[in-house]
Amino acid sequence: MRNLLLWSFCLVLAPGMALGQVSHWECAIDAAERAYGQRQYRDAESKFLQAQKEAELFGPYDRRLAITLNNLGGLYLREARYPEAEPLFKRALEIWQKGGDKTTADQATALNNLAALYSYQSRYEEAEPEYRKCLALREKILGPEHPDLASTLNNLGALFWQQGKVDEAEPLYRRAVFIKEKTLGPNDPELAPCLNNLAAVYIRQGKNAEGESLFKRALSIWQRAFGPEHPDVGNGLNNLAALYSLEGRYSEAETMYGQSLSIAETSLGPDHPNVATSLNNLAELYRSEKKYTEAEPLYRRALSIRERALGPNHPDVAQSLDDLGSVLVMKSQQINVELLYLRALAIRRKVYGAESSEVARSLNDLGVAYVQEQRFPQGEQAFLDAIAILAKQPKTETATLARVCTNMASLYQREGKHRKAKKMADEANSFRLTQAFTPESQ
């Protein structure tokens, strides 16, 4: 399922220090955190910068400076200002590491947030060891059932999800849900992101009813905790709409996408990645309904936002490239395959590795585009490359194999190679039957 908004990073802001006499720094940091909690991000940035100026006077390794740097980095990460966030997290970590065992909890906070930053930027190989260091520190000092430990489990699960490792993500999400529910209660807003992410796993596994139930529960928690216009409420509506679109419930999906887009633009600004996700999802709904003219400008705007906010090599950029290319093909417009589909393929090879199932799906999309342009030899080779990769996967991806074989059958039919077309169609049906009759694991 595409375009779900995962809560990949339960960011941890470091609490301020209780001092005998209220200092200028304490006033500034309190005001900054209050503004942040009220989603007044410009005011929060101004107050954090003021607090940083005050904290620098305490010396280069003072804990108050580390708190300020970490929390300002969290604000920048929320706003997708990644280059500005990274040096702040690194400097905060360096300060806390100087404190040794006394600042172990603070070190875990900085590691968690630095890993979150790497993950947002698709720097997965850098993110995983930071999450694992954080997890080890938190289990050591907090025990196995602390809410902060659950946040790290949730984040590590999201990291695996982003790399297509759903089976590795599920047990982490389950444990995170268990810890949050046990320690915070069934209606705490910190539980909702974990419920949302577990729901996404269920839907990826084809367990739509279980996924919908968890999505609704998460949405209800956010609405009660934050009111109807909070960004998290918009994200919850987005995810329900994505599920309804997948199930063909288009009228319900369109309404929810519209609500989600409005909330995101108002609360986060017009250039936030969550706005791009809502735009992309609404465009995909229109594409499902063959409303290609309505879909194209939404895809273009989503691509532009993602390139600016996430960088040119993010998986979401690859998705936008594929989606824009697809709708242009459907409109029978001439497109530059190398600019769109090949660029998307290059991104996925870099992020996921050359032999990943994500690359296979990208090759399938590229093959379809070649066929539409009647470049049959190139299309056939793309399909064959996709099948070769899928054959190497540890778990047979029957649905994807069925799609590739169906597309190859269509290619051969158009070339007049009817015997080959029938063979590929039979293979596609065989994969579909295998999928339909695979028993559920207990």
Steps between C-alpha positions, in 0.01 A plus 500: 500500500644833402501850643428414861632748753698297750603644832857403433648704774358557844736791558608561857542857620730533797331654808623826642689514829346604829711783639480679833463840333328539165759602244464671163581164342226321692243762403600472133505119489162476673350750256651312204364163611160652570487652151615169349221315679250749360637452145620862489822395335635841394458633851653181638808538277550858615479397865731199452761723333470743790546209743804382306658843526449495878622139532825569315595725795502198734793339318544263203410182690213618719193276504272798443670563169454136397129516589455812289690360201308172511161667520574753227614207285168332571316806374705510182439129445126556541523764226716276276797736535742209515836671426435742787394225741798265459779714650275586795433135585868411458614782724243410767618138490862607536418710806303221668770243427741716701278437802561124502258274687319794658359603162421156355131584459585823321742317270219262406277798418760648266570163335128446442457838337815478290390159372158647420667770295704243305192292436305797365785554255509131397841459665389164635844349554587792727163498678483136609813492722394824670157352580658182632737698725203696627300181561785341694547809719129530577453134585798525732387805695120489467414132488302307237164681533570873501315731253828642367610147413176455307573815301834357392340166409242689293771695323711194423188330366435794273856482374444137396165592347658764281741240367215259423586270794142468626548171683785652699293809581191318634640355827658835585169680449314239703739539791478880478119487514510264798737724696319827426157358579617339823690799631297796368150361459279426198420864413836669524607692184845339519336163434331615178812512277586142595145385424516680165824331401383153598185565293715581198682167540170313514379665180827423323439139606143510361328515841287801413233460769760487777681795348186712469408435863839620621497804270162605641615448855811715442291774333255503789783540752647797310164671460426477872850612599568780250175607335394470135764724334823346629752362245478154657125498442566590136747214473249258650235609250755457220568142597135402522443663161791302352346179627155589364652586163674162494164335566317702232306717747578809296239745630606445862864521402465829309327668793768390745785596269352848464476538878855372546641737237325800652629421850856444374518823301358704787703348782830415328519736204465436126848351450507232770552132400165406656330739258673317215372167631141625512534648150649178366230288656218717367664487157519123521132486584423706189721272295306197627185672375671582165489873576848554360468873434414560866780272618794643303537844670474339843778254415718781371454709812569199724822425310617859530437507877678169558807595300539820702417355841649150480776531245534349153574142611217427741266203435201735508653693210530173309135429565399844375708450185330166433155639564546803279638282224207263531235768466680652201503159334129465568441838339698373196749783534858463385720465804870469556531156657864559590407814695218342700505120528875451469562769759254327734676167439839653578370641830363163610820316409693747712261482797393136504776318311507361148336168591208629708134445426454878487738509204306217336177698530674803353624292205145380444377862482783582260404204282139616481615845389720350228209291373276805485763668284524180288861447603438128536857365533577744782170415667563127482845539652364710787238232576757220484731691736210546743416128494865408558511719811169372634616140457785570743278637780488285816120524503320451169321821400220340304295816450791689346600202287143474375502865395832470316391185319171664401688797358734270307199315358358831380833590340522167313137532389573841348802355322288216360691238702184320609662182631731697729210720604291198604790352695551821699126540560487143635793574732327814624184302579707238678653765727156645572366159597800442724430829674128431535545161665797571726377431855531764770778437750389463861 
